[in-house]
């Protein structure tokens, strides 16, 4: 059975001080660039979800890895995009559709620094560089706390807003906080998404539910040897 790692990133920026909540979700620009070069040296091609689909579906074979970013931070554009372009990789970044040019206000109150999100011109540059936009709801909502109508608006509304704004198909979804219910998965399917990613650990395998794809988180403490374990061995699979 073919196993395909889908890497999960959040911020690519200066790592905050020790003790900062969610510090591990920030990877330094230098570390990210090294990781991309390592993957290329190991013979992998980093791909967006759309480019990865033929491999996930068993239609193509090759040494590939999916690259995803949650939330759409401006530092993804500033720091990650040049590193991706330098090695010829593509990636999918999941946008909070009602927050272009906003901040990560969903982290208010837990001690995470407020950081700018990409605005419309940045997203257009992201697309022009060969990258992809996915949907992360309209307001970074915890879907499990919402009514049926509210959840529908967050899921289907994000797809509609992004498609109208950028003129591209939005085929991929990511559940905020990794939280979802059977209802939410059904709403994702009804909205017309092709895939949805979770925070469940593991590499993707043929036969996995495309609307519940696992990922391998890359954190501040993910050293090169650890990254190799995540993509090339059963390390993440054993933690599914």
N, C-alpha and C positions, 0 to 999 in steps of 0.2 A: 504493500500500500504506500503510495507516494505521500510524503509529508511536506507541506509547504508552510514555512513560517511567515506570519504577518506581524511585523514589528509595530509596537504602539509607542509613540512619542507624544509629549505634550509641549513643554517649552524648551527652546534651544537658546540659552541665555547664560549670563553670569549666575553661577550657583549661589543661592542665598546662604546666610550663615547657618552653622550647625544649630539644631533645635527649632528651626523654622518649620511650621507645619507644611507637609507635602513637599519638602525640600527635594526628595528623591525624584519628583516629576520634572525637574529641570536638569538638562544635560548641557554641559558647556559647549560653546561653538567649536572649540578645538577638539573636544572629545567626539562630537558628532562627525566632524570632518574625518577624523581618524577612523571612526566606525564605517563610514561610507567607503573609504579607501581600502579598509580591511576586507569588507564584503566583496569589493571588486577584485582584490588580490586573490581571494579564495575562489574566485570564479563565478560569483553570484551576480545576477542582474536585479537591481532594485526596481520594483514596478508599482504603479498605481493599481487600484482594485480592478479597473476595467481591463488594463493590460494583463492582469494576473488571472482573469476569469478563464481563459482557455486552458490554463494549467490546473486551476481548481476543478474544472469540468472534465479533466482527463483528455482534452482534445489536443494538447501539446505537452511536450516533455522538455525539461531543462532545469538548470540550476538557478532558481529564482526565489526571491523573497519579496513579500509585500511590505510597503512602507506607508504608515499612516500617522497622521497628527490629529489630535483631538483639540477642539476649541477655536483654532484659527488665530493664534497669537501673532502679532506683528513680528516678533522675533523669529518665527518660522520663515517669514519672507526675508528678513534681514540676514539671518545667519544660516538657516538650513538650505534655502534655495540655492545660494552659490555653491555650497558643498555638493548638493545633488547634481547640479548642472556640470560641475567639474568632473564627475565620474559617469555622466550620461544616464543617471537614474531618473525615474519618475516617481511620484508619490500622490497619495490622496490626503487632503486636509479637510476635516469635517467642520463646517461652518455653523455657527449659531446665527441663523438667518436674520433675526431681528436686531442684531447687534453689530452691523458693520461700523467700524470706527469707534466702537465702544470699549468697555473694559470687562474683565472677568468678575462682574459684580455678584455672581453666584457664590464667590468665595468670601464675600463680606462677612466678617464676624468670626472667622476661624484663623485669622492671623496670616493669611496668604497675601503677599503684596499685590496691589492692583496693577495690572499690566495692560497696555493697549492691545486691541485686536486689529486685525487687518481691516482697512477700509475698502471701499469699492475699487479705487484704482489699484491698490495692492493685489486684490483678488484677481483683477483682470491681468495684471502682470504675471501672477502665478499661473493663470491659464495659458497665457502667451508663451510661457517658458516650457510648456508641455506637461504641466502638472494638472491635477484634477481636484474638483470640489465635491465633497460629500455633504450630507446634512446631519446636523447634531441637534435637531429640534429648533424651534423658533427662539426660545429663551433659556436654553440649557436646563430644561425642566426635568424634574424627577417624575417620570411618567407614572410611576406606581402610586403617586399621591393625587392624580388627576381624575376627573370624571371622564366618561366616554367621549363627550363632545370636546372637552379640553385636550385630551390626549390626541384625538383626531386632528384638531387644529395645530398642535405642536408638530405632529408627524407629517401629515399631508401638506399643511401650510408651509412648512420649511421647504419642502420640495418645490412647491408652487412659487414661493418668493424667490428662491435662488434661480430657478429656471427663467423666470421673467426678468430678473435683474441682469443675469449674465448670458442669457441666450444659449445655454448648453443643457444637455440632459443631466439630471441629477439622479444617478442610479444606485447610490450607495448611502447607507444610513449607519449611524453609530448611536447606541443607547447611552445617554448621559448617566454618569456615575456607574455605568454597567448595570443599571436597574431596569427591569422590564417584567411584564407579566405575559401570560398567554394572550390576553386581549391586545397588548401592545404589539406583540409579534404579528398578530392578525391584522392590525391596523397598518403596520409597515408593509405587509404583503398587499393589502388592499390599495395602498397609496401608489404601488407600482415600483417599489425599490427592488433591485436585483439581489443585493446582498445587504446584510447588517452585521456589524462587528460588536463583540461584547468585550468584557474584561476577563472572561474565563481564560485560564492559562492553557497553553498547548499550541501545537502546530495544526494547521488545517489539513484534513484528510479527505480524500474522495469519499463521498457518502455523507459528509457532514451537512447539517442543515445550513443552507446558504444565508439564512436570516439569523443564525446564531453562531457566527464564526468566532473561534477563539483567537487570541493574540498573545504575543510575547512582549511584555513590557520592557522597554529599555530605560533604565533609571540612571541617576547620577552615579551610582556605585557599580554600574555594569562595565567591567573591565574587558579588554579585548578577548581574553581567554573565555570569560563568561559569555560574551556575545557569540563566540564560536560554538559554545555548548548549546545556546538557545536555538541557533539556526541549523546546526549540523548533527545534533544528537537528539536522543529522546528525553533530554533534560526537562523540557517544558511539558512534554506529553505525560510524564509521570506525575505532573502536578495538575492534570485536568480534573 
